[in-house]
Amino acid sequence: MDAAQSSDWLRQFLHTLAKNAASAAEAAGAEVTFVDAARPAGDPAELVRDADGVLILGGGDLDPATYGQQRRVKNLYGLDAAADAFELGLARAALGSGLPILGICRGMQVLNVAAGGSLIQDLGPGTVHNVQSDNSTMTTHGIEIIPGTLLSGIYGRATLQVRSGHHQAVDAIGAGLRVSATASDGVVEAFEGTAGWALGVQWHPEDPDGDPEQLATLMRAFSAAMAG
C-alpha cells in the first residue's frame, strides 16, 4: 500500500482498537471520555485533575527528540509534535499525582519517556514483534511475566500469548518504573510503577483477533484501581 493508504488504514485500525479498549473499560465499570491527542483540547494537568485514571493508547512513533536523541533510522512514522507534547503532559501529570495510568503500545512508550526513559528507535527486521516494517499486520508471540509483579497479580500466570505489531520498544527504563514482563529476545513487554498504580504493556490486548478475556481482565484491574 502507498503512504496515503497506509495512513488511512492506520487511522481506521487505531479507531477500532480505541473502540475495543473503551468498550472493555465501560464493561468493567469505567466511564470513558475520549480525547484526541492530535487535536488536544485543554491543559493536560487540568484534564487529569478531573479524571479518576488515564489510558493512553497506540499510535505513531514518538519523536526521538522527546527522549533526547537524534533520528537514527529512516522508518519512523506518524510523528506528531502536538500529540507527543499532549500525551507526555498527561502521563507526567498522572504520575505526579499518583493517578492510575495504563499505557498500551505507544502509550507504554509515552509513559516511559514521561518518566525519563528512552526508546529503541527500531528493533530491525526478523523480530517476533512485527510481520511487516509498517506494522500493518499483527503477530502473536509469547511473553514471560515476572513473579510478584502487578501484572502477575492481574493475570495469575507466568506466560501469555499476546498480539503485537511494533518496531520500537523500551530501552532505558524511566524513574519509578520496573520491568514486569519480557519477550524471548529480552525486549521489555510490560513495566509498572514502583509506587502507585501505573502499568504499561507493549502488546495490543484490544486487538480484534486477540483473546477478549485478556483485555477484559486488564480493564477490570484498571477500573478497580480507579475506584480506589
C-alpha positions in Angstrom: 0.0 0.0 0.0 1.2 3.6 -0.6 1.8 6.1 2.1 -1.7 7.7 1.9 -3.4 4.3 2.0 -1.2 3.2 4.9 -2.0 6.4 6.8 -5.8 5.9 6.2 -5.5 2.2 7.2 -3.6 3.1 10.4 -6.2 5.7 11.4 -9.1 3.3 10.8 -7.3 0.5 12.7 -6.4 2.7 15.6 -10.0 3.8 15.8 -11.1 0.1 16.0 -8.6 -0.6 18.7 -9.7 2.5 20.7 -13.3 1.5 20.5 -12.5 -2.0 21.7 -10.5 -0.7 24.6 -13.2 1.8 25.6 -15.9 -0.9 25.4 -13.9 -3.2 27.7 -13.3 -0.3 30.1 -17.0 0.5 30.2 -17.9 -3.1 30.7 -15.6 -3.1 33.7 -17.5 -0.2 35.2 -15.5 2.9 34.0 -16.9 6.0 32.3 -14.8 6.8 29.3 -14.1 10.2 27.8 -12.1 10.3 24.6 -9.5 13.0 23.9 -7.9 13.2 20.5 -4.2 13.7 21.2 -3.6 15.1 17.7 -6.2 17.8 18.4 -5.8 18.3 22.1 -8.3 20.5 23.9 -7.4 21.7 27.4 -4.4 21.6 29.6 -3.2 18.0 30.4 -2.8 18.8 34.1 -6.4 20.2 34.3 -7.8 17.1 32.5 -6.0 14.8 34.9 -7.5 16.7 37.9 -11.0 15.9 36.7 -10.2 12.2 35.9 -10.0 9.0 38.0 -7.4 7.5 35.7 -5.6 7.9 32.4 -5.4 5.5 29.5 -3.0 6.2 26.6 -3.4 4.0 23.6 -1.4 3.2 20.5 -0.4 5.3 17.5 2.6 6.6 15.7 6.2 6.9 16.9 7.4 9.3 19.4 9.9 11.9 18.1 13.3 10.8 19.4 13.8 14.4 20.4 11.4 13.8 23.3 13.9 11.5 24.9 17.0 13.5 23.9 18.1 11.6 20.8 18.6 12.4 17.1 16.6 10.4 14.5 18.8 7.4 13.8 16.5 5.4 11.5 14.5 6.1 8.4 11.3 4.2 9.1 9.9 6.4 11.9 6.2 7.1 11.1 3.3 9.1 12.3 5.4 11.8 14.1 3.2 14.4 15.6 4.7 17.0 17.9 1.3 18.1 19.3 0.3 14.6 20.2 3.7 13.9 21.8 3.5 17.0 23.9 -0.1 16.4 25.0 0.3 12.7 25.9 3.6 13.3 27.7 1.9 16.0 29.7 -1.0 13.7 30.6 1.5 10.9 31.6 3.6 13.3 33.8 0.6 14.8 35.4 -0.8 11.3 36.2 2.5 10.1 37.5 3.0 13.2 39.6 -0.5 12.9 41.2 -0.4 9.2 41.7 -3.5 8.8 39.4 -3.8 5.3 38.0 -2.4 5.2 34.4 -2.4 2.5 31.8 -0.4 2.7 28.6 -0.8 0.4 25.6 1.9 0.1 22.9 2.7 3.7 22.1 1.0 4.6 25.4 3.6 2.4 27.2 6.4 4.2 25.4 4.9 7.6 26.2 4.8 6.6 29.9 8.4 5.5 29.8 9.6 8.7 28.2 7.5 10.8 30.6 9.4 9.1 33.4 12.7 10.0 31.9 13.3 6.7 30.0 14.3 6.2 26.3 13.3 4.0 23.4 14.9 1.7 20.9 14.2 3.5 17.7 13.9 0.4 15.6 14.1 -3.3 16.5 15.1 -4.2 13.0 13.8 -7.0 10.7 13.2 -10.5 11.7 11.8 -10.0 15.2 8.9 -11.6 16.9 7.2 -8.3 17.4 6.1 -7.5 13.8 5.4 -9.1 10.5 5.9 -6.1 8.2 8.0 -3.0 8.6 5.0 -0.7 8.6 3.4 -2.7 11.5 0.3 -3.2 9.3 -0.2 -6.8 10.4 -0.4 -8.0 14.0 1.5 -11.1 15.1 1.3 -13.4 18.1 4.1 -14.3 20.4 4.7 -15.3 24.0 5.8 -13.2 26.9 7.1 -14.1 30.3 5.7 -12.4 33.4 7.9 -11.7 36.3 6.6 -13.2 39.6 5.5 -10.9 42.3 4.6 -8.0 39.9 1.4 -6.2 39.5 1.0 -7.8 36.1 1.5 -11.3 37.6 -1.3 -10.5 40.1 -3.6 -9.3 37.4 -3.3 -12.4 35.2 -2.3 -15.0 37.8 0.1 -16.8 35.4 3.7 -16.8 34.3 3.2 -16.6 30.5 0.8 -15.0 28.0 0.4 -15.2 24.2 0.0 -11.6 23.0 -0.8 -9.7 19.9 1.6 -7.1 18.8 2.9 -5.0 15.9 5.7 -2.6 16.8 9.1 -1.7 15.6 10.1 0.3 18.6 10.5 -0.7 22.3 11.5 0.5 25.7 15.3 0.9 26.1 16.3 2.6 29.4 13.6 2.3 32.0 12.2 5.6 33.4 12.5 6.6 37.1 10.0 4.9 39.4 9.3 2.0 36.9 10.3 -1.6 36.9 10.1 -4.3 34.3 7.2 -6.8 34.8 7.3 -8.9 31.5 9.7 -9.6 28.7 9.7 -11.4 25.3 12.0 -14.3 24.4 14.5 -11.8 22.9 14.7 -9.7 26.0 12.5 -6.9 24.8 10.5 -5.3 27.6 6.9 -6.2 27.2 5.5 -4.6 30.3 6.5 -2.4 33.2 4.8 -0.9 36.2 5.2 1.8 38.8 7.2 1.1 42.0 4.7 3.3 43.8 1.0 3.8 42.9 -0.8 2.1 40.1 1.0 2.6 36.8 1.2 -0.1 34.1 2.5 -0.2 30.5 2.0 -3.1 28.1 3.8 -3.2 24.8 1.2 -5.5 23.1 -2.3 -4.9 22.0 -4.8 -6.7 24.2 -7.5 -4.8 22.4 -6.7 -6.3 19.0 -9.9 -7.8 17.5 -8.1 -11.1 16.8 -6.7 -11.3 20.4 -8.2 -13.1 23.4 -11.1 -10.8 24.6 -10.7 -12.1 28.2 -7.1 -10.9 28.3 -8.4 -7.3 27.6 -11.3 -7.7 30.0 -9.1 -8.8 32.8 -6.7 -5.9 32.3 -9.6 -3.4 32.2 -11.2 -4.8 35.3 -7.9 -4.3 37.2 -7.6 -0.8 35.8 -11.2 0.1 36.7 -10.7 -1.3 40.3 -7.6 0.9 40.7 -9.6 3.9 39.6 -12.3 3.1 42.0 -9.7 3.1 44.7 
